[in-house]
């Protein structure tokens, strides 16, 4: 059985504070993730998060952030990827449904832009513009309440460890059958084109859309579970009702992508490390 180890190094002394290990599942999906880990640099950007966050109170610079969104949409009007709606004048007129439509425009545009059957020239600036659109959408969404955010939102339930800087990715779309609702301590992170199922639920988006159909690629990023929060959500009536509303169910949807389980005692060690997470840099390596 293979293992993955995350080494936490004290930034001041450069000494190893601790190592957190996971026993990995043995299936083609997990092996593809291992290849992606080995393709990239070992450094990881580690941060605490929750898959369903409590909405943020409106900040004083929200108007500037929304203006940035409008500026990007305006620039897209001079390309092949014009957004068809006129945006509201002010952010207080914006709702989550509009953000969902904007995000789907982003994913559809990227799918078109990156289509290898129809290669385009000089796409760097356009790709950068679309990535900025995606970033500002997600930033603004943090301020928009939905029933799911206000009912189920939590501050911190997991530790993300994602690639730091540019990375190579590995195609796992043919391996979607390894998605599962079964609990795991380590899962593939949510950096995908589109939304994970939980992100879609949080936004009350459509779980049957092509861009909520599971992970397509992985760059070796992962999420460490600190609490069984995801399983609580998947078991909730709100989640089941949402799937039913869109004509689907757990047997036809793609939840998380399990990777493995804590080595005995390592979850407790991790909970101690996160108390002073800012003190550490994190590196990952596969133990074959």
C-alpha positions as MATLAB code, in Angstrom:
seq = 'XXXXXXXXXXXXXXXXXXXXXXXXXXXXXXXXXXXXXXXXXXXXXXXXXXXXXXXXXXXXXXXXXXXXXXXXXXXXXXXXXXXXXXXXXXXXXXXXXXXXXXXXXXXXXXXXXXXXXXXXXXXXXXXXXXXXXXXXXXXXXXXXXXXXXXXXXXXXXXXXXXXXXXXXXXXXXXXXXXXXXXXXXXXXXXXXXXXXXXXXXXXXXXXXXXXXXXXXXXXXXXXXXXXXXXXXXXXXXXXXXXXXXXXXXXXXXXXXXXXXXXXXXXXXXXXXXXXXXXXXXXXXXXXX';
ca = [
       0.000    0.000    0.000;
       1.340    3.433   -0.944;
       1.387    6.392    1.398;
       1.540   10.137    0.965;
       3.419   12.242    3.510;
       3.007   15.958    4.215;
       6.041   17.416    5.965;
       5.495   20.554    8.063;
       8.708   22.571    8.355;
       9.246   25.436   10.799;
       9.878   28.549    8.696;
      12.281   30.072   11.238;
      14.442   27.072   12.164;
      13.976   25.084    8.938;
      13.497   22.008   11.099;
      10.769   19.425   10.579;
       7.945   20.009   13.040;
       5.999   16.878   12.108;
       4.940   14.611    9.253;
       1.314   13.752    8.509;
       0.806   10.516    6.592;
      -2.110    8.890    4.808;
      -2.532    5.338    3.565;
      -3.684    5.632   -0.040;
      -6.433    3.661   -1.712;
      -5.352    1.341   -4.497;
      -7.265    2.215   -7.655;
      -6.464    3.846  -11.027;
      -7.927    7.194   -9.937;
      -5.662    7.469   -6.902;
      -2.656    6.337   -8.930;
      -3.377    9.097  -11.460;
      -3.369   11.608   -8.573;
      -0.018   10.187   -7.416;
       1.422   10.760  -10.892;
       0.252   14.376  -10.732;
       1.945   14.830   -7.337;
       5.205   13.514   -8.752;
       4.927   15.691  -11.879;
       4.990   18.883   -9.827;
       7.115   20.614   -7.246;
       6.594   19.335   -3.667;
       5.822   22.722   -2.106;
       2.217   23.154   -1.039;
       0.158   26.205   -0.138;
      -1.759   25.087    2.958;
      -4.788   26.873    4.371;
      -7.885   26.178    6.469;
     -11.284   26.386    4.842;
     -14.814   25.042    4.720;
     -16.672   23.786    1.633;
     -19.688   25.820    2.736;
     -18.656   29.170    4.167;
     -20.654   31.641    6.201;
     -21.485   34.691    4.021;
     -19.214   37.646    4.646;
     -20.649   41.033    5.670;
     -20.481   43.612    2.893;
     -17.141   45.424    2.859;
     -16.500   49.071    2.023;
     -14.688   48.125   -1.195;
     -17.482   45.929   -2.593;
     -18.364   48.572   -5.186;
     -14.813   48.478   -6.522;
     -14.856   44.692   -6.745;
     -18.161   44.739   -8.597;
     -16.882   47.430  -10.944;
     -13.974   45.127  -11.764;
     -16.463   42.437  -12.749;
     -18.324   44.856  -14.998;
     -15.057   45.986  -16.592;
     -14.088   42.398  -17.414;
     -17.516   41.670  -18.910;
     -17.192   44.854  -20.957;
     -13.807   43.736  -22.323;
     -15.256   40.336  -23.237;
     -17.776   42.148  -25.444;
     -14.909   42.768  -27.895;
     -14.164   39.029  -28.163;
     -15.929   35.847  -29.256;
     -17.083   35.360  -25.677;
     -19.539   38.213  -25.134;
     -21.724   37.794  -22.070;
     -25.342   38.152  -23.288;
     -26.873   39.901  -20.252;
     -26.707   43.514  -19.136;
     -25.372   43.544  -15.590;
     -27.181   45.449  -12.815;
     -25.835   48.885  -12.019;
     -25.027   48.124   -8.383;
     -23.985   45.037   -6.424;
     -27.038   45.221   -4.161;
     -29.082   44.186   -7.220;
     -26.988   41.052   -7.770;
     -28.078   37.584   -6.632;
     -26.516   34.126   -6.646;
     -28.433   33.085   -9.763;
     -26.667   35.789  -11.770;
     -23.311   34.606  -10.414;
     -24.197   31.058  -11.471;
     -24.935   32.204  -15.018;
     -21.720   34.215  -15.162;
     -19.708   31.263  -13.924;
     -21.255   28.954  -16.510;
     -20.354   31.515  -19.162;
     -16.769   31.286  -17.895;
     -16.664   27.478  -18.056;
     -18.345   27.321  -21.474;
     -15.932   29.946  -22.790;
     -12.888   28.080  -21.479;
     -14.121   24.831  -23.009;
     -14.392   26.595  -26.358;
     -11.102   28.478  -26.001;
      -9.134   25.338  -25.093;
     -10.805   23.014  -27.617;
      -7.889   21.202  -29.347;
     -10.050   20.569  -32.414;
     -10.155   24.295  -33.147;
      -6.802   25.746  -32.078;
      -6.681   29.507  -31.683;
      -3.729   31.841  -31.905;
      -2.657   34.390  -29.288;
      -5.027   33.178  -26.571;
      -2.917   34.220  -23.569;
      -4.617   37.580  -22.991;
      -8.085   36.115  -23.461;
      -7.368   33.234  -21.119;
      -6.066   35.718  -18.537;
      -9.256   37.768  -18.883;
     -11.448   34.706  -18.372;
      -9.431   33.585  -15.343;
      -9.861   37.057  -13.837;
     -13.596   36.761  -14.443;
     -13.655   33.485  -12.549;
     -11.659   34.927   -9.651;
     -13.863   37.969   -9.169;
     -17.042   35.857   -9.424;
     -15.870   33.653   -6.564;
     -14.764   36.657   -4.547;
     -18.149   38.363   -4.894;
     -20.041   35.152   -4.142;
     -18.624   35.220   -0.625;
     -20.915   38.169    0.114;
     -24.099   36.673   -1.331;
     -26.291   34.733    1.106;
     -28.135   31.592    0.052;
     -30.298   29.312    2.165;
     -27.503   26.741    2.129;
     -24.778   29.174    3.233;
     -26.831   30.592    6.089;
     -28.091   27.169    7.255;
     -24.999   25.028    6.846;
     -22.077   27.495    6.690;
     -19.066   26.774    8.886;
     -15.796   28.625    9.413;
     -13.246   25.789    9.219;
     -13.660   22.052    8.642;
     -10.680   21.023    6.508;
      -7.087   21.777    5.483;
      -6.304   22.360    1.820;
      -2.819   21.626    0.463;
      -2.596   22.816   -3.132;
       0.168   23.343   -5.667;
       2.178   26.512   -5.246;
       2.734   28.292   -8.557;
       2.486   26.864  -12.068;
       1.696   23.184  -12.280;
       1.139   20.270  -14.633;
      -2.111   18.330  -14.463;
      -3.202   14.786  -15.201;
      -6.393   13.781  -17.011;
      -8.767   11.888  -14.674;
     -12.025   12.433  -16.547;
     -12.076    8.777  -17.723;
     -11.793    7.751  -14.052;
     -14.916    9.475  -12.756;
     -16.291    6.177  -11.399;
     -13.894    6.593   -8.477;
     -15.870    9.537   -7.144;
     -17.746    8.474   -4.037;
     -19.964    9.587   -1.185;
     -18.006    7.287    1.130;
     -16.059    9.181    3.826;
     -12.300    9.587    3.453;
      -9.659   11.587    5.315;
      -7.907   12.790    2.149;
      -9.673   13.776   -1.073;
      -8.722   15.511   -4.321;
      -9.016   19.286   -4.052;
     -11.672   21.343   -5.799;
      -9.518   23.143   -8.361;
     -11.393   22.081  -11.479;
     -13.020   23.683  -14.508;
     -16.549   24.114  -13.203;
     -17.822   23.363   -9.713;
     -17.613   20.421   -7.389;
     -20.953   18.998   -6.330;
     -20.728   20.741   -2.951;
     -19.909   24.083   -4.581;
     -22.911   23.662   -6.842;
     -25.102   22.852   -3.821;
     -23.811   25.884   -1.938;
     -24.772   28.119   -4.878;
     -28.034   26.230   -5.550;
     -26.770   25.662   -9.078;
     -27.683   22.782  -11.396;
     -25.914   19.511  -10.441;
     -26.652   17.969  -13.856;
     -24.747   20.596  -15.830;
     -21.678   19.343  -17.692;
     -19.388   21.411  -15.452;
     -20.660   19.759  -12.260;
     -19.941   16.235  -13.447;
     -16.850   15.491  -11.404;
     -13.155   16.224  -11.563;
     -11.659   16.386  -15.045;
      -7.979   16.839  -14.187;
      -5.789   16.866  -11.084;
      -2.510   18.638  -10.358;
      -1.901   16.714   -7.142;
      -3.711   19.049   -4.758;
      -5.623   17.544   -1.842;
      -7.881   18.296    1.119;
      -7.418   16.842    4.605;
     -10.612   16.280    6.587;
     -10.705   17.657   10.127;
     -14.409   16.935   10.719;
     -17.079   14.733    9.070;
     -18.756   17.876    7.752;
     -19.147   16.720    4.149;
     -20.919   13.520    5.186;
     -23.286   15.558    7.360;
     -24.160   17.695    4.338;
     -24.609   14.722    2.012;
     -26.976   13.147    4.554;
     -29.019   16.339    5.012;
     -32.550   16.669    3.661;
     -31.607   19.956    1.988;
     -29.018   18.138   -0.116;
     -31.323   15.271   -1.068;
     -34.125   17.705   -1.947;
     -31.761   19.747   -4.126;
     -30.739   16.686   -6.133;
     -34.380   15.620   -6.503;
     -35.396   19.103   -7.641;
     -32.972   18.753  -10.554;
     -34.068   15.240  -11.468;
     -31.065   13.373  -10.131;
     -29.881   11.494   -7.043;
     -26.738   10.234   -5.338;
     -26.415    7.301   -7.730;
     -26.176    9.674  -10.707;
     -24.046   12.470   -9.239;
     -20.321   12.826   -8.581;
     -19.361   13.735   -5.030;
     -15.791   13.653   -3.673;
     -12.756   11.813   -5.032;
     -11.365    9.804   -2.067;
      -7.620    9.310   -1.839;
      -6.926    7.724    1.537;
      -7.067    7.672    5.317;
      -4.980    9.044    8.192;
      -2.285    6.749    9.520;
      -3.239    5.966   13.114;
      -2.724    8.967   15.402;
      -1.917   11.417   12.613;
      -5.263   13.212   12.660;
      -4.592   14.246   16.243;
      -1.115   15.466   15.255;
      -2.593   17.532   12.424;
      -5.103   19.180   14.752;
      -2.185   20.344   16.884;
      -0.238   21.654   13.876;
      -3.101   23.776   12.541;
      -3.174   25.783   15.763;
       0.017   27.482   14.528;
      -0.290   26.752   10.806;
       1.257   30.092    9.820;
       4.588   28.941   11.241;
       5.062   26.129    8.749;
       5.844   25.507    5.115;
       4.483   22.252    3.739;
       5.941   19.733    1.293;
       4.433   16.524   -0.071;
       5.966   13.285   -1.292;
       4.706    9.857   -2.272;
       6.018    6.773   -0.466;
       5.740    3.871   -2.909;
];
